[in-house]
């Protein structure tokens, strides 16, 4: 009985975890891209001094990179 339960878990668990992992990466990628848009808009709206604009722009680029890489990682997981 225990071996059948182990076999069931070994077959079902990967089939559940993989889509959750893909969805997690897509959600995190979306959040990072939205934050990048917010920081990019705020840094280039012209309301802050120059140093804050550069810092906010760099932070927006970093967040955009994290968002894009998260979507790429989700696609790589779905193809494997």
DSSP file (Angstrom, degrees, kcal/mol; ACC not computed):
  #  RESIDUE AA STRUCTURE BP1 BP2  ACC     N-H-->O    O-->H-N    N-H-->O    O-->H-N    TCO  KAPPA ALPHA  PHI   PSI    X-CA   Y-CA   Z-CA
    1    1 A X     >        0   0    0      0, 0.0     4,-1.7     0, 0.0     5,-0.1   0.000 360.0 360.0 360.0 -41.1    0.0    0.0    0.0
    2    2 A X  H  >  +     0   0    0      1,-0.2     4,-2.3     2,-0.2     5,-0.2   0.861 360.0  54.1 -67.5 -35.4    2.8    2.4    0.9
    3    3 A X  H  > S+     0   0    0      1,-0.2     4,-2.3     2,-0.2    -1,-0.2   0.863 107.3  50.8 -68.4 -34.2    4.6    1.8   -2.4
    4    4 A X  H  > S+     0   0    0      2,-0.2     4,-2.4     1,-0.2    -1,-0.2   0.877 109.8  50.2 -69.4 -36.9    1.4    2.6   -4.4
    5    5 A X  H  X S+     0   0    0     -4,-1.7     4,-2.6     2,-0.2    -2,-0.2   0.914 111.2  49.0 -65.7 -42.1    1.1    5.9   -2.4
    6    6 A X  H  X S+     0   0    0     -4,-2.3     4,-2.5     2,-0.2    -2,-0.2   0.911 112.1  48.8 -61.5 -43.2    4.7    6.7   -3.2
    7    7 A X  H  X S+     0   0    0     -4,-2.3     4,-1.3     2,-0.2    -2,-0.2   0.904 110.9  50.3 -65.0 -41.4    4.2    6.0   -6.8
    8    8 A X  H  X S+     0   0    0     -4,-2.4     4,-2.7     1,-0.2     3,-0.5   0.939 112.9  45.8 -61.0 -48.0    1.1    8.1   -6.9
    9    9 A X  H  X S+     0   0    0     -4,-2.6     4,-2.2     1,-0.2     5,-0.4   0.884 109.7  54.7 -64.4 -39.0    2.9   11.0   -5.3
   10   10 A X  H  < S+     0   0    0     -4,-2.5     4,-0.3    -5,-0.2    -1,-0.2   0.755 116.3  38.4 -68.9 -22.0    5.9   10.7   -7.6
   11   11 A X  H  X S+     0   0    0     -4,-1.3     4,-0.6    -3,-0.5    -2,-0.2   0.829 122.7  38.3 -92.3 -38.0    3.6   10.9  -10.6
   12   12 A X  H  X S+     0   0    0     -4,-2.7     4,-1.2    -5,-0.2     5,-0.2   0.887 106.2  62.2 -84.3 -40.7    1.1   13.5   -9.5
   13   13 A X  H >X S+     0   0    0     -4,-2.2     4,-2.8    -5,-0.3     3,-0.8   0.903 104.1  46.9 -59.0 -47.2    3.3   16.0   -7.6
   14   14 A X  H 3> S+     0   0    0     -5,-0.4     4,-1.9    -4,-0.3    -1,-0.2   0.861 109.3  56.2 -62.7 -32.2    5.5   17.0  -10.5
   15   15 A X  H 3< S+     0   0    0     -4,-0.6     4,-0.5    -3,-0.2    -1,-0.2   0.746 115.0  38.6 -70.4 -21.9    2.4   17.5  -12.7
   16   16 A X  H <X S+     0   0    0     -4,-1.2     4,-1.3    -3,-0.8    -2,-0.2   0.836 115.5  50.0 -92.0 -40.6    1.1   19.9  -10.1
   17   17 A X  H  X S+     0   0    0     -4,-2.8     4,-2.6    -5,-0.2     5,-0.2   0.874 102.8  60.1 -70.0 -38.4    4.3   21.7   -9.1
   18   18 A X  H  X S+     0   0    0     -4,-1.9     4,-2.2    -5,-0.2    -1,-0.2   0.935 107.3  42.9 -61.1 -50.2    5.5   22.5  -12.7
   19   19 A X  H  > S+     0   0    0     -4,-0.5     4,-2.7    -5,-0.2    -1,-0.2   0.879 114.3  52.2 -63.9 -34.3    2.4   24.6  -13.7
   20   20 A X  H  X S+     0   0    0     -4,-1.3     4,-2.5     2,-0.2    -2,-0.2   0.903 109.2  50.0 -65.3 -39.9    2.5   26.3  -10.3
   21   21 A X  H  X S+     0   0    0     -4,-2.6     4,-2.1     2,-0.2    -2,-0.2   0.903 112.0  47.7 -64.1 -42.1    6.2   27.1  -10.9
   22   22 A X  H  X S+     0   0    0     -4,-2.2     4,-2.0     2,-0.2    -2,-0.2   0.935 113.3  47.6 -63.7 -46.8    5.5   28.5  -14.3
   23   23 A X  H  X S+     0   0    0     -4,-2.7     4,-2.5     1,-0.2    -2,-0.2   0.885 109.3  54.0 -63.2 -39.5    2.6   30.6  -13.0
   24   24 A X  H  X S+     0   0    0     -4,-2.5     4,-2.6     1,-0.2     5,-0.2   0.930 109.0  48.2 -60.1 -46.6    4.7   31.9  -10.1
   25   25 A X  H  X S+     0   0    0     -4,-2.1     4,-2.3     1,-0.2    -1,-0.2   0.880 112.2  49.6 -63.6 -37.4    7.4   33.1  -12.5
   26   26 A X  H  X S+     0   0    0     -4,-2.0     4,-2.2     2,-0.2    -1,-0.2   0.901 111.7  47.7 -69.0 -40.1    4.8   34.8  -14.8
   27   27 A X  H  X S+     0   0    0     -4,-2.5     4,-2.4     2,-0.2    -2,-0.2   0.930 113.9  46.7 -65.5 -45.2    3.1   36.6  -11.8
   28   28 A X  H  X S+     0   0    0     -4,-2.6     4,-2.5     1,-0.2    -2,-0.2   0.897 111.3  52.5 -64.2 -40.1    6.5   37.8  -10.5
   29   29 A X  H  X S+     0   0    0     -4,-2.3     4,-2.3    -5,-0.2    -1,-0.2   0.911 109.6  49.1 -60.9 -42.7    7.5   38.9  -14.0
   30   30 A X  H  X S+     0   0    0     -4,-2.2     4,-2.4     2,-0.2    -2,-0.2   0.922 110.8  49.7 -62.5 -44.5    4.3   40.9  -14.3
   31   31 A X  H  X S+     0   0    0     -4,-2.4     4,-2.4     1,-0.2    -2,-0.2   0.919 111.6  48.7 -62.0 -43.9    4.8   42.6  -10.9
   32   32 A X  H  X S+     0   0    0     -4,-2.5     4,-2.3     1,-0.2    -1,-0.2   0.897 111.5  49.4 -63.5 -40.6    8.4   43.5  -11.7
   33   33 A X  H  X S+     0   0    0     -4,-2.3     4,-2.1     2,-0.2    -1,-0.2   0.890 111.0  49.3 -68.0 -37.6    7.4   45.0  -15.1
   34   34 A X  H  X S+     0   0    0     -4,-2.4     4,-2.3     2,-0.2    -2,-0.2   0.924 112.2  48.2 -65.1 -43.2    4.6   47.0  -13.5
   35   35 A X  H  X S+     0   0    0     -4,-2.4     4,-2.8     1,-0.2     5,-0.3   0.883 109.4  53.6 -64.2 -36.8    7.0   48.3  -10.9
   36   36 A X  H  X S+     0   0    0     -4,-2.3     4,-2.6     1,-0.2    -1,-0.2   0.907 109.1  48.8 -63.0 -41.2    9.5   49.2  -13.6
   37   37 A X  H  X S+     0   0    0     -4,-2.1     4,-2.6     2,-0.2     5,-0.2   0.910 112.0  48.8 -64.5 -41.2    6.9   51.2  -15.4
   38   38 A X  H  X S+     0   0    0     -4,-2.3     4,-2.5     2,-0.2    -2,-0.2   0.946 115.7  42.3 -64.6 -48.4    6.0   53.0  -12.2
   39   39 A X  H  X S+     0   0    0     -4,-2.8     4,-2.4     1,-0.2    -2,-0.2   0.883 115.0  51.3 -67.6 -37.2    9.6   53.9  -11.4
   40   40 A X  H  X S+     0   0    0     -4,-2.6     4,-1.7    -5,-0.3    -2,-0.2   0.917 112.1  45.9 -65.1 -42.6   10.3   54.7  -15.0
   41   41 A X  H  < S+     0   0    0     -4,-2.6     4,-0.4    -5,-0.2    -2,-0.2   0.930 115.5  46.1 -65.0 -45.5    7.4   57.1  -15.2
   42   42 A X  H >< S+     0   0    0     -4,-2.5     3,-0.5    -5,-0.2     5,-0.4   0.864 113.2  49.0 -67.8 -34.5    8.1   58.7  -11.9
   43   43 A X  H 3< S+     0   0    0     -4,-2.4     3,-0.3     1,-0.2    -1,-0.2   0.815 117.8  39.2 -77.1 -27.5   11.8   59.2  -12.6
   44   44 A X  T 3< S+     0   0    0     -4,-1.7    -1,-0.2    -5,-0.2    -2,-0.2   0.261  88.5  91.1-105.5  12.6   11.3   60.7  -16.1
   45   45 A X  S <  S-     0   0    0     -3,-0.5    -1,-0.2    -4,-0.4    -2,-0.1   0.660  94.9-123.5 -79.4 -14.6    8.3   62.8  -15.3
   46   46 A X  S    S+     0   0    0     -3,-0.3    -3,-0.1    -4,-0.2    -2,-0.1   0.571  81.2 111.5  89.5   9.7   10.7   65.7  -14.5
   47   47 A X        +     0   0    0     -5,-0.4     2,-0.2     2,-0.1    -4,-0.1   0.722  67.7  61.8 -87.9 -22.4    9.5   66.4  -10.9
   48   48 A X  S    S-     0   0    0     -6,-0.3     5,-0.0    -5,-0.2    -2,-0.0  -0.624  92.5 -94.7-103.3 161.9   12.6   65.1   -9.1
   49   49 A X     >  -     0   0    0     -2,-0.2     4,-1.7     1,-0.1     3,-0.2  -0.162  46.5 -95.2 -65.9 170.0   16.2   66.4   -9.3
   50   50 A X  H  > S+     0   0    0      1,-0.2     4,-2.2     2,-0.2     5,-0.2   0.848 119.7  53.0 -59.1 -43.5   18.7   64.9  -11.7
   51   51 A X  H  > S+     0   0    0      1,-0.2     4,-2.3     2,-0.2    -1,-0.2   0.899 110.6  47.6 -63.8 -40.3   20.4   62.4   -9.4
   52   52 A X  H  > S+     0   0    0     -3,-0.2     4,-2.8     2,-0.2    -1,-0.2   0.850 109.4  54.7 -69.6 -33.1   17.0   60.9   -8.3
   53   53 A X  H  X S+     0   0    0     -4,-1.7     4,-2.4     2,-0.2    -2,-0.2   0.923 110.5  45.2 -64.3 -43.6   16.0   60.7  -12.0
   54   54 A X  H  X S+     0   0    0     -4,-2.2     4,-2.6     2,-0.2    -2,-0.2   0.922 115.4  47.1 -66.4 -44.0   19.2   58.7  -12.8
   55   55 A X  H  X S+     0   0    0     -4,-2.3     4,-2.4     2,-0.2    -2,-0.2   0.926 114.1  46.9 -64.3 -44.8   18.8   56.4   -9.8
   56   56 A X  H  X S+     0   0    0     -4,-2.8     4,-2.2     2,-0.2    -1,-0.2   0.888 112.6  50.3 -64.4 -38.8   15.1   55.8  -10.5
   57   57 A X  H  X S+     0   0    0     -4,-2.4     4,-2.3    -5,-0.2    -2,-0.2   0.909 110.9  48.4 -65.0 -42.4   15.8   55.1  -14.2
   58   58 A X  H  X S+     0   0    0     -4,-2.6     4,-2.3     1,-0.2    -2,-0.2   0.899 112.2  49.2 -64.2 -39.6   18.5   52.6  -13.2
   59   59 A X  H  X S+     0   0    0     -4,-2.4     4,-2.5     2,-0.2    -2,-0.2   0.880 109.7  52.1 -66.3 -37.8   16.2   51.0  -10.8
   60   60 A X  H  X S+     0   0    0     -4,-2.2     4,-2.3     2,-0.2    -2,-0.2   0.901 109.8  48.7 -64.8 -40.9   13.5   50.8  -13.5
   61   61 A X  H  X S+     0   0    0     -4,-2.3     4,-2.3     2,-0.2    -2,-0.2   0.909 111.2  50.4 -64.9 -41.6   15.9   49.2  -15.9
   62   62 A X  H  X S+     0   0    0     -4,-2.3     4,-2.2     2,-0.2    -2,-0.2   0.921 111.7  47.1 -62.6 -44.4   16.9   46.6  -13.2
   63   63 A X  H  X S+     0   0    0     -4,-2.5     4,-2.4     1,-0.2    -1,-0.2   0.890 111.0  51.9 -65.0 -38.9   13.2   45.8  -12.4
   64   64 A X  H  X S+     0   0    0     -4,-2.3     4,-2.6     2,-0.2     5,-0.2   0.897 108.7  51.5 -63.6 -39.5   12.5   45.5  -16.2
   65   65 A X  H  X S+     0   0    0     -4,-2.3     4,-2.6     1,-0.2     5,-0.2   0.925 110.4  48.1 -62.7 -44.4   15.4   43.1  -16.5
   66   66 A X  H  X S+     0   0    0     -4,-2.2     4,-1.7     2,-0.2    -2,-0.2   0.900 112.4  49.8 -62.6 -40.1   14.1   41.0  -13.6
   67   67 A X  H  X S+     0   0    0     -4,-2.4     4,-1.8     2,-0.2    -2,-0.2   0.932 113.0  44.8 -64.6 -46.6   10.6   40.9  -15.1
   68   68 A X  H  X S+     0   0    0     -4,-2.6     4,-2.3     1,-0.2    -2,-0.2   0.913 112.9  50.8 -65.0 -42.8   11.8   39.9  -18.6
   69   69 A X  H  X S+     0   0    0     -4,-2.6     4,-2.3    -5,-0.2    -1,-0.2   0.833 107.3  54.8 -66.3 -30.0   14.1   37.2  -17.2
   70   70 A X  H  X S+     0   0    0     -4,-1.7     4,-2.1    -5,-0.2    -1,-0.2   0.907 109.0  46.9 -68.4 -40.8   11.3   35.8  -15.1
   71   71 A X  H  X S+     0   0    0     -4,-1.8     4,-2.1     2,-0.2    -2,-0.2   0.884 112.2  50.7 -66.2 -37.8    9.1   35.4  -18.2
   72   72 A X  H  X S+     0   0    0     -4,-2.3     4,-2.3     2,-0.2    -2,-0.2   0.913 110.0  49.9 -64.9 -41.7   12.0   33.8  -20.0
   73   73 A X  H  X S+     0   0    0     -4,-2.3     4,-2.2     1,-0.2    -2,-0.2   0.893 109.3  51.5 -63.4 -40.1   12.5   31.4  -17.1
   74   74 A X  H  X S+     0   0    0     -4,-2.1     4,-2.1     1,-0.2    -1,-0.2   0.900 110.5  48.7 -64.0 -39.9    8.8   30.5  -17.2
   75   75 A X  H  X S+     0   0    0     -4,-2.1     4,-1.6     2,-0.2    -2,-0.2   0.892 110.0  51.7 -66.3 -38.8    9.0   29.8  -20.9
   76   76 A X  H  X S+     0   0    0     -4,-2.3     4,-1.1     1,-0.2    -2,-0.2   0.893 110.2  49.1 -64.6 -39.3   12.1   27.6  -20.4
   77   77 A X  H  < S+     0   0    0     -4,-2.2     3,-0.3     1,-0.2    -1,-0.2   0.894 109.8  51.4 -65.8 -39.9   10.3   25.6  -17.7
   78   78 A X  H  < S+     0   0    0     -4,-2.1    -1,-0.2     1,-0.2    -2,-0.2   0.799 109.8  50.0 -70.8 -26.7    7.2   25.1  -19.9
   79   79 A X  H  <        0   0    0     -4,-1.6    -1,-0.2     1,-0.2    -2,-0.2   0.704 360.0 360.0 -83.3 -18.9    9.3   23.8  -22.8
   80   80 A X     <        0   0    0     -4,-1.1    -1,-0.2    -3,-0.3    -2,-0.2   0.488 360.0 360.0 -84.0 360.0   11.3   21.3  -20.7
